Each structure stands twice: as C-alpha cells, then as structure tokens.
C-alpha cells in the first residue's frame, strides 16, 4: 500500500463519519514515510509509527529469548515497538504513551497528525468493551535482552538455526549410542517407520520442530532407529532439548 492510498482511505472514513477521533499505530520499517508531512490537521487522526521515514523497526524476544515452556520457537516473539506500546496502561495519556516508548534507546518512534488532543487517556480509544473491565495500571514489561533490526531478523534466525542444530544432533548421536553414525547417509530405500515417527514427534514437541536447516540431520534419527529402541531415542531428545533451553 502506498501512503497516498492509505491517506485516501482515512479521508473517506472521516467524510463518512466512521470515527470522531482516530488513533493509528503502524509497525513497519520506515513506517514514518507513510505519514511524514502528509496528514492534514482536519483529519482528526493521531499517528504513532515504529520508526522514522529512514530507519528500521526492531524485533524483540528473538533467539535465544524465544523459549516458551521449554521450547525454542526460532522466531522473534514480538515487535519492540508493539511490546512497549502495549506496556503502557490504559490510564496513560496518548502523549505519555508516546514518551514512554520513545524513551527506549532502540525505538525511533514518531508522531504525526493532530497532536492537540494527545492529553486524552488511551482508554478513550479502546472501545465499548472497556466499560465492562477494570482499568489497569501500567505494567512493567520484561526487558528484552535481544533486539534485532527487522530486516536482519531472517539472518539472525538462520544463525541460531545453525547454532542449535548441529551440536544438538551430534550430542543426540553420542548419548544414544557411541556407535551411531552421525555423518553416514543411508543407502537404498529409506523405511524408518514408527521409530522415526515417534522421534520426530518428540523433536517437534520438545525442540520446536525442524527448520529448513536442521532437516539435513534427520538422517541421524534414521541411523539411530536402525540400532536402538524408539523409547531410548525419545528420552534423550527430551533431555537434550530441555538442557539446551535451560542454558540459553
């Protein structure tokens, strides 16, 4: 979507009286370019963006901070802007919310549009359902330790796929049995059956599943299944993945 298209929609919404005052949040790289110098004052729109017209936004809770219930999900679990916007309680004003987010060193958050009513509380714009729920105080978010520029997220995730995959499967081969072949490629028709199925399910449940990178190591599970019972393999997978997430 181009900025002219977005502004045209907002103008149409205003003309059709679809809102009285509108608060607009945008999370995207260079998101300020969608509004910079383009929002007329009579549109009654207050905009905050995750970044300036020339800067990247950021992902947060990226590896190794992507572990949920012992499972590494190999993704960034949130956007730095979004996490900090949501950390401001409903009693905060729009202006205070903006200042809270802007105070974070990583954030290049910007404001655009009509800022004359940013002294209003956030709760005014949360919908009628807010009337049926108590207003919460501002909650302090867990401070993320890993923040990654959004455009670098694929590279960061690929790096952690590499870090997590090879050592894990080498330890799996060693702990199940020292004679297991880590590098060997099985010949002929590959029929692994229930042993591999159980091992793959265990890996999915405890290790977050296979990535494009780690799929190359499924041969380790195949080779182990030729020599050892599936229960032994699954127990070691659980142990290794639990230890891996606890040390990250």
MOTA-V324565 format. One record per backbone hydrogen bond with DSSP energy under -0.5 kcal/mol. CO is the residue of the C=O (numbers start at 1). NH is the residue of the N-H. Records with the same first field share a line. If there is no record, write none. Layout:
BEGIN
CO=NH + NH
END
This chain:
BEGIN
2=6
3=7
4=8
5=9
6=10
7=11
8=12
9=13
10=14
11=15
12=16
13=18
14=17
22=24 + 46
24=48
26=28 + 50
28=31
30=33
31=34
32=35 + 36
35=38 + 39
38=40
40=43
41=44
44=22
45=47 + 114
46=24
47=112
48=26
49=110
50=108
51=32
52=32 + 55
55=30
57=150
58=80 + 81
59=148
60=78
61=77
62=65
66=68 + 73
68=71
70=72
71=68 + 73
75=77
78=60
79=83
80=84
81=85
82=86
83=87
84=88
85=88
87=89 + 139
89=92
90=123
92=122
93=97
94=98
95=99
96=100
97=101
98=102
99=103
101=104
104=107
110=49
112=47
113=115
115=118
117=120
118=95
120=94
121=124
122=125
123=126
127=130
128=131
129=132
130=133
136=91
139=141
142=144
146=61 + 62
148=59
149=152 + 153
150=153
152=156
153=157
154=158
155=159
156=160
157=161
158=162
159=163
160=164
161=165
162=166
164=168
165=169
166=170
167=171
168=172
169=173
170=174
171=175
172=176
173=177
177=180
180=182
184=186
189=191
192=195
193=197
194=198
195=199
196=200
197=201
198=202
199=203
200=204
201=205
202=206
203=207 + 209
204=208
211=215
213=216
214=217
215=218
216=219
217=220 + 221
218=222
219=223
220=224
221=225
222=226
223=226
224=227 + 228
229=232 + 233
230=234
231=235
232=236
233=237
234=238
235=239
236=240
237=241
238=242
239=243
240=244
241=245
242=246
243=247
245=248
END
